[in-house]
């Protein structure tokens, strides 16, 4: 069964109407005013082509675009970016993309899909220093319970090869972004410690990277992704490689 279709019937975080406690923070872009390319506070959600096709015609997104990423070994994978303006009121609610169902964390896993720890799901959340200041109620007040849930509820999907690739790739993306901003500012940077000028500067470089993908052109990142592909190809064969093309 297509794992992304199966996810439609799965939930990973069990909280009731948490969007009401944070003004739908996770379902809108609170920093859109700092982005010259953003025309509203709608969010942009990434998903593999397989997930996009599993949702297409069932949930209506405003705008979509896709980008083909080529690995060092010349294998390609297509990623869709869709604009969402539902602000937490998507209907039917079960047809949320994976990143929404897992928010506010994604599991960091081994090559076997074993749970190691969690990391924040979105780029903004990666750069918060003090969880007590975080806009997300789950991060601020319910972190331990949410992590305990994810250890259990993600067990099935964590064993699926393409999910292992997604979760480990997100870990490498996180590392590359941290390095990118540290090289620019000369230190590890946190949004919640910056004044207005600092926030403007941060998002200027964030937006630049969105267009140039400079953070992901570093050799370390390229090698990490390529090594991950090779490891999973050897371990899982076509069960994994079916999501890529030449």
C-alpha positions in Angstrom: 0.0 0.0 0.0 1.2 3.5 -0.8 2.5 4.7 2.6 1.3 8.2 1.9 -2.2 7.1 1.4 -2.1 5.0 4.5 -1.0 8.1 6.4 -4.4 9.6 5.7 -5.8 7.3 8.3 -3.0 7.8 10.8 -2.5 10.4 13.5 0.8 11.0 15.4 0.2 13.8 17.8 -3.0 13.6 19.9 -4.0 17.1 21.1 -7.4 18.6 20.9 -7.7 21.8 18.8 -4.3 23.0 19.9 -4.4 25.6 17.1 -6.8 27.6 19.2 -4.1 28.1 21.9 -1.5 29.6 19.6 -3.5 31.6 17.1 -2.8 28.9 14.5 1.0 29.6 14.7 2.0 26.4 12.8 -0.5 27.0 10.0 0.6 30.4 9.0 3.9 32.2 8.4 4.4 34.7 11.2 7.4 36.2 9.5 6.0 36.8 6.1 6.4 40.6 6.5 10.2 40.1 6.4 10.1 38.2 3.1 9.9 40.2 -0.1 8.6 37.2 -2.0 5.7 36.5 0.4 2.4 38.1 -0.5 0.5 36.7 2.5 1.0 34.7 5.7 0.1 31.5 3.9 2.6 28.7 4.5 4.4 26.6 2.0 4.5 22.9 2.6 7.0 20.5 1.0 6.2 16.9 0.0 7.5 14.2 -2.2 5.7 13.7 -5.5 4.1 10.5 -4.2 2.5 12.3 -1.3 1.4 15.2 -3.5 -0.4 12.8 -5.9 -2.0 11.0 -2.9 -3.5 14.3 -1.8 -4.2 15.9 -5.2 -7.9 16.3 -6.0 -8.7 15.6 -2.4 -7.5 18.9 -0.9 -7.3 22.1 -2.8 -4.1 24.1 -2.4 -3.8 27.6 -3.8 -0.5 27.3 -5.7 1.9 24.5 -6.4 5.3 24.2 -7.9 7.8 21.4 -8.1 11.5 21.2 -8.1 13.7 18.2 -9.3 16.7 17.6 -7.1 19.6 15.7 -8.5 21.8 13.7 -6.2 25.6 13.3 -6.7 24.9 9.9 -8.3 22.6 11.6 -10.8 19.5 10.0 -9.3 16.6 12.5 -9.2 13.7 13.1 -6.9 10.8 15.5 -7.4 9.6 17.7 -4.5 6.4 19.6 -4.5 5.9 22.9 -2.7 2.3 23.8 -2.1 0.8 27.0 -0.6 -1.8 26.4 2.1 -4.2 29.0 3.5 -6.4 26.9 5.7 -4.9 28.2 9.0 -5.6 25.0 10.8 -9.1 24.5 9.5 -8.3 22.0 6.7 -11.2 19.7 5.9 -11.3 16.8 6.0 -8.7 17.2 8.7 -7.2 13.7 8.2 -5.9 14.8 4.7 -3.1 16.9 6.2 0.4 16.5 4.7 2.9 14.5 6.7 4.8 17.6 7.9 1.5 18.9 9.4 0.7 15.7 11.1 4.1 15.4 12.7 4.4 19.1 13.8 6.1 20.4 15.9 8.8 17.7 15.6 10.2 15.1 13.2 11.9 12.0 14.4 15.7 11.7 14.0 16.3 8.0 13.1 19.0 5.4 12.4 19.4 3.7 9.0 17.1 1.1 10.4 14.4 3.6 11.3 15.0 3.3 15.0 14.0 6.4 17.1 17.0 8.5 18.3 15.5 11.8 19.3 13.4 14.6 17.7 14.1 17.9 16.0 11.8 20.9 15.3 9.9 20.5 12.0 10.2 24.0 10.4 13.1 26.3 9.7 11.8 29.0 12.0 11.6 26.6 14.9 15.2 25.4 14.4 16.4 28.9 15.4 14.6 29.4 18.7 16.9 29.5 21.8 14.3 29.5 24.6 11.4 27.1 24.4 9.6 29.1 27.0 9.3 31.9 24.4 8.2 29.6 21.6 4.8 30.5 20.0 3.8 26.8 19.7 2.0 25.6 22.8 3.1 22.0 22.3 6.8 23.0 22.3 6.3 25.4 25.2 4.3 23.4 27.6 3.9 19.8 26.4 7.2 18.7 24.8 7.9 15.6 26.8 4.4 14.2 26.2 4.6 14.9 22.5 7.9 13.2 22.1 6.7 10.2 24.0 3.7 10.0 21.6 6.0 10.2 18.6 8.2 7.4 19.8 5.1 5.1 19.7 3.0 6.5 16.9 5.7 6.8 14.3 7.0 3.3 14.7 5.4 1.9 11.6 6.3 4.7 9.2 9.8 4.9 10.6 10.5 1.4 9.2 9.6 2.4 5.6 12.7 3.1 3.6 11.6 6.4 2.0 10.6 7.7 5.4 14.1 6.9 6.7 15.4 8.9 3.8 13.1 11.8 4.5 13.8 11.9 8.2 17.6 11.6 7.9 17.6 14.2 5.0 15.8 16.6 7.2 18.5 16.1 9.8 21.2 16.9 7.2 19.1 19.9 6.0 19.0 21.2 9.6 22.8 20.8 9.9 23.5 22.6 6.6 21.2 25.5 7.5 22.8 25.9 11.0 26.2 26.0 9.3 25.0 28.4 6.6 23.8 31.0 9.1 26.8 30.5 11.5 29.1 31.3 8.6 27.2 34.5 7.9 26.8 35.8 11.5 30.0 34.2 12.9 28.0 32.5 15.6 25.0 30.3 16.2 22.0 32.5 15.7 18.6 32.5 17.4 15.6 34.5 16.1 14.2 35.1 19.6 17.4 36.9 20.7 17.5 39.3 17.7 16.3 42.9 17.6 14.2 44.0 14.6 17.3 44.8 12.6 18.8 41.4 13.3 15.6 39.6 12.3 15.5 41.6 9.0 19.1 40.5 8.3 18.3 36.9 9.2 15.4 36.7 6.8 17.3 38.5 4.1 19.8 35.6 4.1 17.0 33.0 4.6 15.2 34.3 1.5 18.5 34.4 -0.5 19.1 30.8 0.4 15.6 29.9 -0.7 16.4 31.0 -4.2 20.1 29.9 -4.5 20.0 26.8 -2.3 23.6 27.8 -1.3 23.4 26.0 2.1 22.9 22.7 0.2 25.7 23.1 -2.2 28.3 22.4 0.5 30.2 19.2 -0.1 29.4 17.8 3.3 25.7 18.0 2.6 26.0 16.5 -0.9 28.1 13.6 0.4 25.7 13.0 3.3 22.7 12.7 1.0 24.6 10.6 -1.5 25.9 8.2 1.2 22.4 7.9 2.6 21.0 7.0 -0.8 23.6 4.4 -1.3 23.1 2.8 2.1 19.4 2.6 1.7 19.6 1.3 -1.9 21.9 -1.5 -0.8 19.7 -2.3 2.2 16.2 -2.0 0.7 16.6 -2.2 -3.1 13.6 -1.2 -5.2 11.4 -0.7 -2.1 13.5 2.4 -1.7 14.7 3.3 -5.2 11.2 3.4 -6.7 10.9 7.0 -5.5 13.8 8.2 -7.7 14.4 8.4 -11.4 17.3 8.8 -13.8 
